[in-house]
Amino acid sequence: MKHWIEAARLRTLPLSVSGIIVGSMYALSHPTAIELTPSDVFDWNIFGFALLTTLGLQVLSNFANDYGDGVKGTDNDDRVGPKRAIQSGIITAPAMKKAIMITSILTLIAAVSLIYYSFGQDNVVYSVFFLILGILAIISAIRYTVGNSAYGYKGYGDLFVFVFFGLVSTLGVNFLYSKELDVLLFLPATAIGLLSVGVLNLNNMRDEESDRKSNKNTIVVKLGGAKARIYHYFLIISAMVLVLLFAILEDFNFDQYLFLLAYIPLIKHLSVVSKNKNPKELDPELKKVALSTFVLSVLLSLGMIFFFSDIVVNLFLGGR
């Protein structure tokens, strides 16, 4: 069990739920019609199954990445980061393949349950659309490094992470509550997507040399170390600017800007990256950016509902 938990890479899980938290709390603080109360919009079933679906996709992606890179020999002694399960031999390739199948099934069950609680037997078109989206997400999580045409080896991993763990996660879950697409929510959704790509970019910067030798043509390998660093600055700084712009457009009060506290570790992180000479030293930064993104999402969500404190009372205490 210990080895399977390690293979699931728990440090990546808080990052994966950041979009779910922001999208859900935005729905809680923005009833879609005047006659609706927040409790009419927010649903714990949707929130719970959205978390399970996203966590399932993240674990599936981690298992598939371990399997794909392991059987291809990309995870070898040249790799800077921690040894993976198949690379070290603590989990066999057939066992990991079986785990990928089981995780895929469980994730699909969670996704179907999420769709059911969101739309019931109505809105068949929406249900079919989100079911297709869920299946595509599962396939994409697997195909990142698995197979001869794995898109992670062609430099498209950043796009997958941005779309599914940024836009789809945040905008998708909000739509499940509200049945509407809110344009303003694109700002934090894009920010979370960029920060998620930032974590992947750090991983690829750390593994640049071993990936190049294994013909894994990530964005970092294509750009080279120097340009990849500039790309990383763009990802982190753009995300911070977008969240700040969102708060301004939402007309946040002074005490709703708690999320700025999460900028402190992100700015320190950029300083570390700018001074870095040894790729191995970037490994601890992955956890820092992932946790900073999670904290940012939580503090931003608190900011969104802080001004609506009566909403929280009505939701949890039934107005008492």
C-alpha positions as CSV (number, residue, x, y, z in Angstrom):
1,M,0.0,0.0,0.0
2,K,2.9,2.4,0.8
3,H,4.3,1.9,-2.7
4,W,0.9,2.5,-4.4
5,I,0.5,5.7,-2.3
6,E,3.9,6.9,-3.5
7,A,3.0,6.0,-7.1
8,A,-0.2,8.1,-6.7
9,R,2.1,11.2,-5.9
10,L,0.0,12.7,-3.2
11,R,1.8,16.1,-3.5
12,T,0.1,16.6,-6.9
13,L,-3.4,16.0,-5.5
14,P,-4.1,19.5,-3.8
15,L,-3.2,21.2,-7.1
16,S,-5.7,19.1,-9.1
17,V,-8.7,20.1,-6.9
18,S,-7.9,23.9,-7.0
19,G,-10.2,24.5,-10.0
20,I,-13.0,22.5,-8.4
21,I,-12.8,24.7,-5.2
22,V,-12.8,28.0,-7.1
23,G,-15.6,27.0,-9.5
24,S,-17.7,25.6,-6.7
25,M,-17.3,28.6,-4.4
26,Y,-18.0,31.0,-7.4
27,A,-21.3,29.2,-7.9
28,L,-22.0,29.5,-4.1
29,S,-21.4,33.3,-4.2
30,H,-23.2,33.9,-7.5
31,P,-26.8,32.6,-7.5
32,T,-27.9,32.5,-11.2
33,A,-31.2,34.2,-10.6
34,I,-32.6,36.7,-8.1
35,E,-35.3,34.2,-6.9
36,L,-32.7,31.5,-6.2
37,T,-30.8,31.1,-2.9
38,P,-27.2,29.8,-2.8
39,S,-28.5,26.5,-1.4
40,D,-30.6,26.1,-4.6
41,V,-27.4,26.4,-6.7
42,F,-24.8,24.7,-4.6
43,D,-25.0,20.9,-4.2
44,W,-22.8,18.8,-2.0
45,N,-23.3,15.8,-4.3
46,I,-21.9,17.8,-7.2
47,F,-19.0,19.1,-5.1
48,G,-18.1,15.6,-3.7
49,F,-18.3,13.8,-7.0
50,A,-16.4,16.6,-8.8
51,L,-13.6,16.2,-6.3
52,L,-13.6,12.4,-6.7
53,T,-13.5,12.7,-10.5
54,T,-10.7,15.2,-10.6
55,L,-8.6,13.2,-8.0
56,G,-9.3,10.1,-10.1
57,L,-8.0,11.8,-13.2
58,Q,-4.9,13.0,-11.4
59,V,-4.0,9.6,-9.9
60,L,-4.7,8.0,-13.3
61,S,-2.4,10.5,-15.0
62,N,0.3,9.7,-12.4
63,F,-0.1,6.0,-12.8
64,A,-0.1,6.2,-16.6
65,N,3.0,8.5,-16.5
66,D,4.8,6.0,-14.3
67,Y,3.9,3.2,-16.6
68,G,4.6,5.0,-19.9
69,D,7.9,6.4,-18.9
70,G,8.8,3.2,-17.2
71,V,8.3,0.8,-20.0
72,K,9.8,3.2,-22.5
73,G,13.0,3.5,-20.4
74,T,12.6,7.2,-20.0
75,D,12.7,6.8,-16.2
76,N,16.3,5.7,-15.9
77,D,19.5,6.5,-13.9
78,D,19.9,9.7,-15.8
79,R,16.6,11.0,-14.3
80,V,17.1,13.7,-11.7
81,G,13.8,13.4,-9.8
82,P,12.8,10.7,-7.3
83,K,12.7,7.1,-8.7
84,R,9.3,6.0,-10.0
85,A,7.6,2.7,-9.1
86,I,8.3,0.8,-12.2
87,Q,11.8,2.3,-12.6
88,S,12.7,1.1,-9.1
89,G,11.0,-2.3,-9.6
90,I,8.7,-2.0,-6.5
91,I,5.7,-2.3,-8.8
92,T,5.7,-4.4,-12.0
93,A,4.5,-3.1,-15.3
94,P,1.5,-5.5,-15.5
95,A,0.4,-4.5,-12.0
96,M,0.5,-0.8,-12.9
97,K,-1.4,-1.5,-16.1
98,K,-4.1,-3.2,-14.1
99,A,-4.1,-0.3,-11.7
100,I,-4.6,2.1,-14.6
101,M,-7.6,0.1,-15.8
102,I,-9.2,0.0,-12.3
103,T,-8.6,3.7,-11.8
104,S,-10.1,4.5,-15.2
105,I,-13.3,2.6,-14.3
106,L,-13.6,4.2,-10.9
107,T,-13.0,7.7,-12.3
108,L,-15.7,7.0,-15.0
109,I,-18.1,5.9,-12.3
110,A,-17.5,9.1,-10.4
111,A,-17.9,11.2,-13.6
112,V,-21.2,9.5,-14.4
113,S,-22.5,10.0,-10.9
114,L,-21.4,13.7,-11.1
115,I,-23.4,14.1,-14.3
116,Y,-26.4,12.4,-12.9
117,Y,-26.6,14.6,-9.8
118,S,-26.0,17.7,-12.0
119,F,-28.6,17.1,-14.7
120,G,-30.7,14.1,-13.5
121,Q,-32.9,12.8,-16.4
122,D,-33.2,16.3,-17.9
123,N,-30.8,18.1,-20.2
124,V,-29.8,15.0,-22.2
125,V,-27.6,17.1,-24.4
126,Y,-25.6,18.5,-21.5
127,S,-25.3,15.0,-20.0
128,V,-23.9,13.5,-23.2
129,F,-21.5,16.4,-23.7
130,F,-20.0,16.0,-20.2
131,L,-19.9,12.3,-20.6
132,I,-17.9,12.6,-23.8
133,L,-15.7,15.2,-22.0
134,G,-15.1,12.8,-19.1
135,I,-14.1,10.0,-21.4
136,L,-11.8,12.3,-23.3
137,A,-10.2,13.4,-20.1
138,I,-9.6,9.7,-19.1
139,I,-8.1,8.8,-22.5
140,S,-5.9,12.0,-22.4
141,A,-4.7,11.2,-18.9
142,I,-3.5,7.7,-20.2
143,R,-2.2,8.8,-23.6
144,Y,0.1,11.4,-22.0
145,T,3.0,9.0,-22.0
146,V,1.5,5.6,-22.9
147,G,1.7,4.3,-26.4
148,N,3.8,5.0,-29.5
149,S,1.9,8.2,-30.2
150,A,2.0,9.6,-26.6
151,Y,1.4,13.3,-26.9
152,G,3.6,14.1,-23.8
153,Y,6.6,13.0,-26.0
154,K,5.6,15.6,-28.6
155,G,5.3,18.6,-26.3
156,Y,1.5,18.7,-25.9
157,G,1.4,17.8,-22.2
158,D,1.2,21.5,-21.2
159,L,-2.0,21.9,-23.3
160,F,-3.6,18.9,-21.6
161,V,-2.9,20.2,-18.1
162,F,-4.1,23.7,-19.0
163,V,-7.3,22.6,-20.5
164,F,-8.4,19.8,-18.1
165,F,-7.0,21.0,-14.8
166,G,-7.6,24.7,-15.5
167,L,-10.5,25.5,-17.8
168,V,-12.5,22.3,-17.6
169,S,-12.0,21.9,-13.9
170,T,-13.1,25.4,-13.0
171,L,-15.6,26.4,-15.7
172,G,-16.9,22.8,-16.0
173,V,-17.8,22.4,-12.3
174,N,-19.4,25.8,-12.2
175,F,-21.5,25.0,-15.2
176,L,-22.7,21.8,-13.4
177,Y,-24.1,24.0,-10.7
178,S,-25.4,27.0,-12.6
179,K,-26.0,25.6,-16.1
180,E,-24.4,28.8,-17.4
181,L,-21.0,29.8,-18.6
182,D,-19.7,32.9,-16.8
183,V,-17.2,34.8,-18.8
184,L,-15.5,36.4,-15.8
185,L,-14.7,33.0,-14.4
186,F,-12.3,32.5,-17.3
187,L,-9.8,34.7,-15.5
188,P,-9.2,32.5,-12.4
189,A,-9.7,29.3,-14.5
190,T,-6.9,30.4,-16.8
191,A,-4.8,31.4,-13.8
192,I,-5.2,27.9,-12.3
193,G,-4.4,26.3,-15.6
194,L,-1.2,28.4,-16.0
195,L,-0.1,27.5,-12.5
196,S,-0.8,23.8,-13.1
197,V,1.3,24.0,-16.3
198,G,4.0,25.7,-14.2
199,V,4.2,22.6,-12.0
200,L,4.6,20.4,-15.1
201,N,7.2,22.8,-16.6
202,L,9.2,22.6,-13.4
203,N,9.1,18.8,-13.6
204,N,10.3,19.0,-17.3
205,M,13.0,21.6,-16.4
206,R,14.3,19.2,-13.8
207,D,14.3,16.3,-16.2
208,E,15.5,18.2,-19.3
209,E,18.7,16.2,-19.9
210,S,17.2,12.8,-19.4
211,D,14.1,13.6,-21.4
212,R,16.3,14.8,-24.3
213,K,18.3,11.5,-24.3
214,S,15.0,9.5,-24.3
215,N,13.5,11.6,-27.2
216,K,10.8,12.9,-24.9
217,N,10.3,16.3,-26.6
218,T,8.7,18.3,-23.9
219,I,8.3,22.1,-24.3
220,V,11.4,22.5,-22.2
221,V,13.4,20.2,-24.5
222,K,12.1,22.1,-27.5
223,L,12.8,25.6,-26.1
224,G,16.0,24.8,-24.2
225,G,16.7,25.6,-20.6
226,A,17.1,29.4,-20.9
227,K,13.8,30.0,-22.8
228,A,12.0,27.5,-20.7
229,R,12.9,29.6,-17.7
230,I,11.3,32.7,-19.4
231,Y,8.3,30.6,-20.2
232,H,8.0,29.7,-16.5
233,Y,8.1,33.3,-15.5
234,F,5.3,34.0,-18.0
235,L,3.2,31.2,-16.5
236,I,3.5,32.2,-12.9
237,I,3.3,36.0,-13.3
238,S,0.4,35.8,-15.8
239,A,-1.5,33.7,-13.3
240,M,-1.0,36.2,-10.5
241,V,-2.0,39.1,-12.7
242,L,-5.2,37.3,-13.9
243,V,-6.4,36.5,-10.4
244,L,-5.7,40.1,-9.3
245,L,-7.7,41.4,-12.3
246,F,-10.5,39.1,-11.4
247,A,-10.7,40.5,-7.9
248,I,-10.7,44.0,-9.2
249,L,-13.5,43.3,-11.7
250,E,-15.4,41.5,-8.9
251,D,-15.1,44.7,-6.9
252,F,-13.5,42.9,-3.9
253,N,-13.4,44.8,-0.6
254,F,-10.0,45.2,1.1
255,D,-10.6,42.3,3.4
256,Q,-11.3,40.0,0.4
257,Y,-7.8,40.2,-0.9
258,L,-6.5,37.4,1.4
259,F,-5.4,35.5,-1.7
260,L,-2.4,37.9,-2.1
261,L,-0.7,36.0,0.8
262,A,-0.3,33.1,-1.7
263,Y,1.7,35.4,-3.9
264,I,4.6,35.5,-1.3
265,P,5.7,31.9,-1.8
266,L,5.2,32.2,-5.6
267,I,7.4,35.3,-5.8
268,K,10.0,33.5,-3.7
269,H,9.8,30.6,-6.0
270,L,10.5,32.8,-9.0
271,S,13.6,34.0,-7.3
272,V,14.8,30.4,-6.7
273,V,14.2,29.5,-10.3
274,S,16.1,32.6,-11.5
275,K,19.2,31.7,-9.4
276,N,19.0,27.9,-10.1
277,K,22.1,26.2,-11.6
278,N,21.4,22.6,-10.6
279,P,18.2,21.1,-12.0
280,K,18.0,18.6,-9.1
281,E,17.3,21.6,-6.7
282,L,14.1,22.3,-8.6
283,D,12.4,19.2,-7.3
284,P,11.2,20.7,-4.0
285,E,9.8,23.7,-5.9
286,L,7.2,21.4,-7.5
287,K,5.5,20.9,-4.1
288,K,5.8,24.6,-3.2
289,V,4.0,25.7,-6.4
290,A,1.4,23.0,-6.1
291,L,0.6,23.9,-2.5
292,S,0.7,27.6,-3.3
293,T,-1.9,27.1,-6.0
294,F,-4.1,25.2,-3.6
295,V,-3.8,27.9,-0.9
296,L,-4.4,30.6,-3.5
297,S,-7.6,28.8,-4.6
298,V,-8.8,28.4,-1.0
299,L,-8.1,32.1,-0.1
300,L,-9.6,33.3,-3.3
301,S,-12.7,31.2,-2.6
302,L,-12.9,32.6,1.0
303,G,-12.7,36.1,-0.5
304,M,-15.6,35.4,-2.9
305,I,-17.9,34.2,-0.1
306,F,-16.6,36.4,2.7
307,F,-18.8,39.3,1.6
308,F,-21.7,36.9,1.4
309,S,-21.4,35.6,5.0
310,D,-25.2,35.3,5.2
311,I,-24.9,32.8,2.4
312,V,-22.7,30.5,4.5
313,V,-25.1,30.8,7.4
314,N,-28.1,29.9,5.3
315,L,-26.3,27.0,3.6
316,F,-24.9,25.4,6.8
317,L,-27.3,26.4,9.4
318,G,-30.5,26.7,7.5
319,G,-30.9,30.4,8.3
320,R,-30.8,29.9,12.1
